């Protein structure tokens, strides 16, 4: 079991290090939306996240968002499992339940899943 003061939970926006990156992946320390729940994240030391960008992108899986007054997008098609302890995740803010539901719907479409 991983032990730390802060454990990310679903709906959190965290800052973490995306380096090293390859090709068109997001890089550097940046915000990301946590998709997996607290119990999984605590037990595994991993979290499935979607990076955020401050640029609005005309891609079908770049969901437009405004966080703390900054317009940008959740890059749903770049979701990845990350070691949140090793990448030094820090809490930034929380998104609304309505926005989190919309992100989950995008993920379901991307992965051809049925929304529960």
Beta strands, then each sheet from edge to edge (+ up, - down):
strand 1: 12-17
strand 2: 29-34
strand 3: 46-53
strand 4: 62-67
strand 5: 70-75
strand 6: 80-83
strand 7: 90-94
sheet 1: 4+ 5- 3+ 2- 1+ 7-
sheet 2: 4+ 5- 3+ 6-
end
